[in-house]
Amino acid sequence: MTVMPRQKAPVLDLPLAGGGRFDLATHRAEKFTLLMFYRGIFCQRCRGNLRELDEKIDRLSALGTSVVAVSMDDAAKAEQTRKDWELHHVRVAYGMSIETARDWDLFLSTGIRSDEAPLFSEPACFLIRADGTVQFAVINSMQRMRPYPEDIIDTIARMVETGEPGRGEV
């Protein structure tokens, strides 16, 4: 499967740190759901990225956007991530399978340092419209060169203002 703008997003149904589940198919966002796939608790660049989003949640909420962070980490690591990274607003979904990562076209890596997980997905950012279709996707093959929160917020604000459809659908 290839994730394409203006097409239905793949299935994403995972448990949440703190309890409950996130099911993209039944989730009701006002306008958008921002899915931030992160490498895992070991990734300090992911930590900074998600903390900054958490701090800007009011601006995202004002744009009708909810935020969910997603990883292959287990429940204990997801809970520790939420606590140690001080994520008070961004929901943390965990336990993503290899198959789900592949459905979302994520790059997978094996750990090369002792502090890395043995297998993890590289970062990606997807904006999903309230109707369940993909608005945009940014998929990374390594931890660097990801979209930063200010750029994401500016992009969403412009899309809300103009009604611009997803691009790259051809």
C-alpha beads as a LAMMPS data file, in Angstrom:
LAMMPS data file: protein, C-alpha beads

170 atoms
169 bonds

1 atom types
1 bond types

-500.0 500.0 xlo xhi
-500.0 500.0 ylo yhi
-500.0 500.0 zlo zhi

Masses

1 110.0

Atoms # bond

1 1 1 0.000 0.000 0.000
2 1 1 1.174 3.515 -0.745
3 1 1 -0.125 6.332 1.427
4 1 1 -1.470 9.002 -0.912
5 1 1 -2.934 12.455 -0.341
6 1 1 -6.709 12.652 -0.842
7 1 1 -6.986 8.891 -0.279
8 1 1 -8.207 7.063 2.813
9 1 1 -5.501 6.711 5.475
10 1 1 -4.398 3.208 6.468
11 1 1 -5.770 1.558 9.579
12 1 1 -4.302 2.758 12.865
13 1 1 -5.747 1.261 16.048
14 1 1 -3.407 1.219 19.057
15 1 1 -3.500 1.403 22.846
16 1 1 -2.740 4.732 24.516
17 1 1 -0.389 5.402 27.402
18 1 1 -2.587 6.258 30.344
19 1 1 -5.382 3.997 29.106
20 1 1 -7.847 3.766 26.266
21 1 1 -7.234 3.331 22.569
22 1 1 -6.694 5.486 19.556
23 1 1 -8.587 4.238 16.513
24 1 1 -8.222 6.548 13.529
25 1 1 -11.357 5.065 11.939
26 1 1 -13.589 6.164 14.837
27 1 1 -11.627 9.220 16.026
28 1 1 -13.548 12.443 15.508
29 1 1 -11.262 15.406 14.941
30 1 1 -12.760 18.809 14.314
31 1 1 -10.639 19.350 11.188
32 1 1 -7.415 17.346 11.356
33 1 1 -5.488 14.701 13.263
34 1 1 -1.734 15.135 13.290
35 1 1 0.016 11.777 13.580
36 1 1 3.620 12.057 14.683
37 1 1 5.384 8.719 14.300
38 1 1 8.503 8.793 16.469
39 1 1 11.485 6.476 16.854
40 1 1 11.033 5.616 20.522
41 1 1 11.933 6.692 24.028
42 1 1 15.650 6.589 23.195
43 1 1 15.414 9.400 20.608
44 1 1 16.240 12.806 22.061
45 1 1 15.391 14.606 18.812
46 1 1 11.901 13.048 18.975
47 1 1 11.645 14.191 22.587
48 1 1 12.314 17.816 21.664
49 1 1 9.959 17.677 18.696
50 1 1 7.048 16.201 20.673
51 1 1 7.579 18.451 23.702
52 1 1 7.429 21.495 21.462
53 1 1 4.171 20.242 19.936
54 1 1 2.800 19.595 23.426
55 1 1 3.645 23.174 24.439
56 1 1 1.839 24.505 21.346
57 1 1 -1.281 22.393 21.731
58 1 1 -3.493 25.462 22.218
59 1 1 -2.525 26.765 18.785
60 1 1 -3.126 23.365 17.213
61 1 1 -6.469 22.982 18.985
62 1 1 -7.506 26.426 17.744
63 1 1 -6.892 25.074 14.227
64 1 1 -9.160 22.084 14.935
65 1 1 -6.188 19.710 15.136
66 1 1 -5.604 16.896 17.622
67 1 1 -2.157 15.316 18.010
68 1 1 -1.189 11.680 18.538
69 1 1 2.394 10.421 18.858
70 1 1 2.905 6.830 17.667
71 1 1 5.767 4.365 18.153
72 1 1 6.684 0.715 18.271
73 1 1 7.605 1.063 21.975
74 1 1 5.857 -1.182 24.502
75 1 1 3.428 0.008 27.191
76 1 1 6.082 0.610 29.862
77 1 1 8.243 2.684 27.520
78 1 1 5.219 4.660 26.295
79 1 1 4.234 5.482 29.880
80 1 1 7.825 6.477 30.638
81 1 1 7.909 8.630 27.502
82 1 1 4.772 10.471 28.544
83 1 1 6.164 11.061 32.039
84 1 1 9.817 11.835 31.261
85 1 1 9.082 13.953 28.211
86 1 1 6.304 15.798 30.096
87 1 1 3.695 15.221 27.399
88 1 1 0.552 16.589 29.018
89 1 1 -1.598 17.037 25.905
90 1 1 -0.168 14.929 23.086
91 1 1 -1.585 11.422 23.331
92 1 1 0.981 8.621 23.111
93 1 1 -0.004 5.483 21.176
94 1 1 2.242 2.460 21.388
95 1 1 2.783 -1.090 20.210
96 1 1 2.732 -0.386 16.472
97 1 1 3.535 -3.568 14.552
98 1 1 5.940 -3.943 11.645
99 1 1 2.945 -4.572 9.386
100 1 1 1.264 -1.320 10.455
101 1 1 4.530 0.590 9.965
102 1 1 4.745 -0.829 6.449
103 1 1 1.094 0.042 5.747
104 1 1 2.006 3.651 6.564
105 1 1 5.115 3.484 4.311
106 1 1 7.440 4.114 7.260
107 1 1 11.131 3.380 7.060
108 1 1 12.279 0.747 9.563
109 1 1 15.730 0.668 11.147
110 1 1 17.704 -1.682 13.325
111 1 1 19.497 -0.183 16.293
112 1 1 23.168 0.606 15.776
113 1 1 23.855 2.014 19.253
114 1 1 23.344 0.295 22.575
115 1 1 20.697 2.842 23.653
116 1 1 18.520 2.304 20.554
117 1 1 15.698 -0.191 20.253
118 1 1 16.576 -3.326 18.246
119 1 1 13.938 -2.372 15.623
120 1 1 11.997 0.876 15.243
121 1 1 10.275 3.084 12.713
122 1 1 11.859 6.322 11.630
123 1 1 9.919 9.555 12.137
124 1 1 7.012 10.583 9.975
125 1 1 4.312 13.199 10.105
126 1 1 0.839 12.756 8.608
127 1 1 -2.023 15.205 8.643
128 1 1 -5.335 13.370 8.359
129 1 1 -8.550 15.218 7.520
130 1 1 -11.676 14.688 9.599
131 1 1 -13.054 12.499 6.782
132 1 1 -10.124 10.079 7.223
133 1 1 -8.220 11.066 4.092
134 1 1 -4.564 12.043 3.991
135 1 1 -3.892 15.770 3.687
136 1 1 -0.097 15.548 3.746
137 1 1 2.721 13.173 4.579
138 1 1 6.366 13.691 5.481
139 1 1 8.239 10.396 5.814
140 1 1 11.841 10.362 7.013
141 1 1 14.484 7.679 6.574
142 1 1 16.460 8.943 9.590
143 1 1 16.018 11.119 12.647
144 1 1 17.066 14.401 11.063
145 1 1 15.363 16.736 8.573
146 1 1 11.866 16.450 9.974
147 1 1 9.180 19.124 9.913
148 1 1 9.310 21.296 13.015
149 1 1 6.235 22.299 15.004
150 1 1 6.188 25.945 13.847
151 1 1 6.268 24.811 10.206
152 1 1 3.492 22.300 10.862
153 1 1 1.314 24.912 12.579
154 1 1 1.912 27.466 9.804
155 1 1 1.035 24.854 7.169
156 1 1 -2.173 23.805 8.938
157 1 1 -3.184 27.456 9.449
158 1 1 -2.739 28.094 5.724
159 1 1 -4.773 25.002 4.830
160 1 1 -7.561 26.040 7.190
161 1 1 -7.525 29.560 5.731
162 1 1 -7.510 28.537 2.066
163 1 1 -9.213 25.153 2.105
164 1 1 -6.295 23.867 0.050
165 1 1 -6.640 20.168 -0.764
166 1 1 -3.881 17.638 -0.244
167 1 1 -1.236 17.696 -2.958
168 1 1 0.826 14.921 -4.541
169 1 1 -2.139 12.695 -5.370
170 1 1 -1.160 11.938 -8.979

Bonds

1 1 1 2
2 1 2 3
3 1 3 4
4 1 4 5
5 1 5 6
6 1 6 7
7 1 7 8
8 1 8 9
9 1 9 10
10 1 10 11
11 1 11 12
12 1 12 13
13 1 13 14
14 1 14 15
15 1 15 16
16 1 16 17
17 1 17 18
18 1 18 19
19 1 19 20
20 1 20 21
21 1 21 22
22 1 22 23
23 1 23 24
24 1 24 25
25 1 25 26
26 1 26 27
27 1 27 28
28 1 28 29
29 1 29 30
30 1 30 31
31 1 31 32
32 1 32 33
33 1 33 34
34 1 34 35
35 1 35 36
36 1 36 37
37 1 37 38
38 1 38 39
39 1 39 40
40 1 40 41
41 1 41 42
42 1 42 43
43 1 43 44
44 1 44 45
45 1 45 46
46 1 46 47
47 1 47 48
48 1 48 49
49 1 49 50
50 1 50 51
51 1 51 52
52 1 52 53
53 1 53 54
54 1 54 55
55 1 55 56
56 1 56 57
57 1 57 58
58 1 58 59
59 1 59 60
60 1 60 61
61 1 61 62
62 1 62 63
63 1 63 64
64 1 64 65
65 1 65 66
66 1 66 67
67 1 67 68
68 1 68 69
69 1 69 70
70 1 70 71
71 1 71 72
72 1 72 73
73 1 73 74
74 1 74 75
75 1 75 76
76 1 76 77
77 1 77 78
78 1 78 79
79 1 79 80
80 1 80 81
81 1 81 82
82 1 82 83
83 1 83 84
84 1 84 85
85 1 85 86
86 1 86 87
87 1 87 88
88 1 88 89
89 1 89 90
90 1 90 91
91 1 91 92
92 1 92 93
93 1 93 94
94 1 94 95
95 1 95 96
96 1 96 97
97 1 97 98
98 1 98 99
99 1 99 100
100 1 100 101
101 1 101 102
102 1 102 103
103 1 103 104
104 1 104 105
105 1 105 106
106 1 106 107
107 1 107 108
108 1 108 109
109 1 109 110
110 1 110 111
111 1 111 112
112 1 112 113
113 1 113 114
114 1 114 115
115 1 115 116
116 1 116 117
117 1 117 118
118 1 118 119
119 1 119 120
120 1 120 121
121 1 121 122
122 1 122 123
123 1 123 124
124 1 124 125
125 1 125 126
126 1 126 127
127 1 127 128
128 1 128 129
129 1 129 130
130 1 130 131
131 1 131 132
132 1 132 133
133 1 133 134
134 1 134 135
135 1 135 136
136 1 136 137
137 1 137 138
138 1 138 139
139 1 139 140
140 1 140 141
141 1 141 142
142 1 142 143
143 1 143 144
144 1 144 145
145 1 145 146
146 1 146 147
147 1 147 148
148 1 148 149
149 1 149 150
150 1 150 151
151 1 151 152
152 1 152 153
153 1 153 154
154 1 154 155
155 1 155 156
156 1 156 157
157 1 157 158
158 1 158 159
159 1 159 160
160 1 160 161
161 1 161 162
162 1 162 163
163 1 163 164
164 1 164 165
165 1 165 166
166 1 166 167
167 1 167 168
168 1 168 169
169 1 169 170
